Amino acid sequence: MAFVGFGPEALPFFKALAFHQSKEWFDDNRALYETQVKQPFGDLIEDLSARFEQAGIPLKGSRKGSLFRLNRDVRFSKSRDLYKTHAGGTLSRTGARLEPGILYIQVDPKGCFLAAGFFRPDPPVLARLRAAIQRDPAAYRAMLAALSGAGLALAEAEMLTRLPRGFDAVTDPDLAAAIRRKSFLTRLPVEAALVETPAFADAIVRFAGNVLPLLRWGWGALVETRD
């Protein structure tokens, strides 16, 4: 089905869930979650996948595989809350939820947003991204310029305190700071009212086109440095 917007009770549902955090309350309100959040999110993912294919944007997802579970894993967490208080989903080149280089959508009463890039990638992936910066700084700077031209920038990220082993020869301060990054991600806040309208899908398509330079730079780095 074409995406028509999240339901008007989607964000209030998450506010109430944050307060109650009980299986009994969730079971009593499961239908609200299904109709106001989960069904529209599935529609959005399928709608975007079709539109991306038409636009030549190499990202896709599925109703079943792209959405993150609402239940929290409390086994290794100090928080005992049973449920997340937002909805999140991704699109990637293969449709896999956690592959390197994704577009992420979060619907959250504390602030909806879109993000894209490489968030806390595994060490081998991160090493390849860093190597690409050292090997071809011009390509990295061109990617940053393309983001800037679209009104975007790399988000603040956790950073190493010093250059990792093998990169001591990098003396340019900007490149050194880039290599010390642990994530390469850009983020765009979204007004809450927009997620309740079909125009939210239009905004995501525009965002996807604008972040392609970042994604293509990262994907290229992974291919070029592969053994």
C-alpha positions as CSV (number, residue, x, y, z in Angstrom):
1,M,0.0,0.0,0.0
2,A,1.2,3.5,-0.7
3,F,2.3,5.4,2.4
4,V,-0.2,7.9,3.7
5,G,1.5,8.9,6.9
6,F,1.9,7.5,10.4
7,G,-1.3,7.6,12.5
8,P,-2.0,10.6,14.6
9,E,-1.7,8.4,17.7
10,A,1.7,7.1,16.8
11,L,3.8,9.6,18.8
12,P,1.3,9.7,21.7
13,F,1.5,5.9,21.9
14,F,5.2,6.0,22.5
15,K,4.8,8.7,25.1
16,A,2.3,6.5,27.0
17,L,4.5,3.4,26.5
18,A,7.5,5.3,28.1
19,F,5.3,5.9,31.1
20,H,3.7,2.4,31.5
21,Q,6.5,0.0,30.3
22,S,4.5,-3.1,31.1
23,K,3.4,-6.1,29.1
24,E,-0.1,-5.7,30.3
25,W,-0.4,-2.2,29.0
26,F,1.2,-3.0,25.7
27,D,-1.1,-6.0,25.2
28,D,-4.1,-3.8,25.9
29,N,-2.8,-1.3,23.3
30,R,-1.2,-3.6,20.7
31,A,-3.9,-2.8,18.1
32,L,-3.0,0.9,18.4
33,Y,0.7,0.0,17.7
34,E,-0.2,-2.2,14.8
35,T,-2.4,0.3,13.0
36,Q,-0.8,3.6,13.9
37,V,2.9,2.6,13.8
38,K,3.8,-0.8,12.4
39,Q,1.5,-0.9,9.4
40,P,2.3,2.6,8.2
41,F,6.1,1.9,8.7
42,G,5.8,-1.2,6.6
43,D,4.0,0.8,3.9
44,L,6.7,3.5,4.0
45,I,9.5,1.0,3.5
46,E,7.8,-0.7,0.6
47,D,6.9,2.6,-1.0
48,L,10.4,3.9,-0.6
49,S,11.9,0.7,-2.0
50,A,9.8,1.1,-5.2
51,R,10.6,4.8,-5.5
52,F,14.3,4.3,-5.0
53,E,14.4,1.6,-7.7
54,Q,12.8,4.0,-10.1
55,A,15.2,6.8,-9.2
56,G,18.3,4.6,-9.4
57,I,19.0,4.8,-5.7
58,P,20.6,1.5,-4.6
59,L,18.6,1.1,-1.3
60,K,15.8,-1.2,-0.5
61,G,14.0,-2.8,2.4
62,S,11.0,-5.0,3.3
63,R,8.0,-4.9,5.6
64,K,9.3,-7.9,7.5
65,G,13.0,-7.4,7.6
66,S,13.7,-3.6,7.8
67,L,12.0,-2.7,11.1
68,F,13.7,-3.0,14.4
69,R,11.9,-4.9,17.1
70,L,10.0,-2.9,19.7
71,N,11.1,-5.3,22.6
72,R,14.3,-4.4,24.3
73,D,17.0,-6.9,25.2
74,V,17.3,-6.3,28.9
75,R,19.8,-9.1,29.6
76,F,22.9,-6.9,29.5
77,S,21.3,-3.5,30.2
78,K,21.0,-1.5,33.4
79,S,17.6,-0.3,32.3
80,R,14.8,-2.8,32.9
81,D,12.4,-1.1,30.4
82,L,10.8,-3.8,28.3
83,Y,10.1,-1.7,25.2
84,K,11.8,0.9,23.1
85,T,9.9,4.3,23.0
86,H,10.5,4.9,19.3
87,A,10.2,3.1,16.0
88,G,13.2,2.6,13.7
89,G,13.9,1.0,10.3
90,T,16.6,0.9,7.7
91,L,17.1,0.5,4.0
92,S,20.4,-0.8,2.5
93,R,21.8,-2.1,-0.7
94,T,20.7,-5.7,-0.1
95,G,17.8,-5.0,2.2
96,A,19.7,-6.4,5.2
97,R,19.1,-4.3,8.3
98,L,22.7,-4.1,9.6
99,E,24.9,-4.0,6.5
100,P,27.5,-1.2,6.1
101,G,26.0,1.9,4.6
102,I,22.4,2.4,5.4
103,L,19.6,4.9,5.5
104,Y,17.9,5.0,8.9
105,I,14.4,6.3,9.8
106,Q,13.4,7.0,13.4
107,V,9.9,8.0,14.5
108,D,10.3,9.3,18.1
109,P,8.3,11.7,20.3
110,K,11.6,13.1,21.5
111,G,12.6,14.0,18.0
112,C,12.1,12.3,14.6
113,F,15.0,12.1,12.3
114,L,16.7,10.6,9.2
115,A,20.3,9.4,9.2
116,A,22.6,7.7,6.7
117,G,26.1,6.4,6.5
118,F,28.3,4.1,8.6
119,F,27.4,4.1,12.3
120,R,30.0,2.5,14.5
121,P,31.1,0.0,11.8
122,D,32.9,-3.2,12.7
123,P,36.7,-2.7,13.0
124,P,37.5,-4.2,9.6
125,V,35.0,-1.8,7.9
126,L,36.2,1.2,9.9
127,A,39.8,0.4,9.0
128,R,38.9,0.4,5.3
129,L,37.1,3.7,5.6
130,R,40.1,5.2,7.3
131,A,42.5,3.8,4.7
132,A,40.4,5.4,2.0
133,I,40.8,8.8,3.6
134,Q,44.6,8.4,3.7
135,R,44.8,6.9,0.2
136,D,42.6,9.5,-1.6
137,P,41.9,12.6,0.6
138,A,40.6,14.5,-2.5
139,A,37.7,12.0,-2.8
140,Y,36.9,12.3,0.9
141,R,36.9,16.1,0.7
142,A,34.7,15.9,-2.5
143,M,32.2,13.8,-0.6
144,L,32.1,16.4,2.3
145,A,31.6,19.2,-0.3
146,A,28.7,17.3,-1.9
147,L,27.0,16.9,1.5
148,S,27.6,20.6,2.3
149,G,26.1,21.6,-1.0
150,A,22.9,19.8,0.1
151,G,22.9,21.5,3.5
152,L,24.3,18.4,5.3
153,A,27.4,17.5,7.2
154,L,28.9,14.6,9.0
155,A,27.4,14.4,12.5
156,E,29.6,14.7,15.6
157,A,31.0,11.2,16.5
158,E,33.0,9.4,19.0
159,M,36.7,9.8,18.2
160,L,39.9,8.2,19.2
161,T,42.2,10.4,21.3
162,R,45.1,9.7,18.9
163,L,45.6,8.3,15.4
164,P,45.3,4.6,15.1
165,R,48.3,2.4,14.3
166,G,49.5,2.7,10.7
167,F,48.2,6.3,10.2
168,D,51.1,8.3,11.9
169,A,52.1,9.8,8.5
170,V,48.8,11.7,8.3
171,T,49.7,15.3,9.4
172,D,46.8,17.3,7.9
173,P,44.7,18.2,11.0
174,D,41.3,17.8,9.2
175,L,42.3,14.4,7.7
176,A,43.7,13.3,11.1
177,A,40.5,14.2,12.8
178,A,38.5,12.3,10.1
179,I,40.7,9.2,10.6
180,R,40.1,9.3,14.4
181,R,36.3,9.1,13.8
182,K,34.4,6.0,14.8
183,S,31.4,6.8,12.6
184,F,30.7,8.5,9.3
185,L,27.1,9.6,9.5
186,T,24.9,12.5,8.5
187,R,21.6,13.3,10.2
188,L,18.5,15.3,9.4
189,P,15.8,16.2,12.0
190,V,12.2,15.9,10.9
191,E,9.2,17.9,12.2
192,A,6.8,15.6,14.0
193,A,3.8,16.9,11.9
194,L,5.5,15.7,8.7
195,V,5.6,12.0,9.6
196,E,1.8,12.0,9.7
197,T,1.6,12.9,6.0
198,P,2.5,11.3,2.6
199,A,5.1,14.1,2.2
200,F,7.3,12.3,4.7
201,A,8.1,9.8,2.0
202,D,9.0,12.6,-0.4
203,A,11.4,14.1,2.2
204,I,13.1,10.7,2.6
205,V,13.6,10.4,-1.2
206,R,15.2,13.8,-1.3
207,F,17.4,12.9,1.6
208,A,18.5,9.7,0.0
209,G,19.6,11.5,-3.1
210,N,21.5,14.0,-1.1
211,V,23.4,11.4,1.0
212,L,24.4,9.2,-1.9
213,P,27.8,10.8,-2.1
214,L,28.6,9.6,1.5
215,L,27.2,6.1,0.9
216,R,29.0,5.7,-2.5
217,W,32.3,6.9,-1.0
218,G,32.0,4.4,1.8
219,W,30.9,1.5,-0.4
220,G,33.8,2.3,-2.8
221,A,36.2,2.3,0.1
222,L,35.1,-1.2,1.1
223,V,35.5,-2.5,-2.5
224,E,38.9,-0.8,-3.2
225,T,40.6,-2.1,0.0
226,R,39.1,-5.6,-0.1
227,D,41.7,-8.4,-0.1
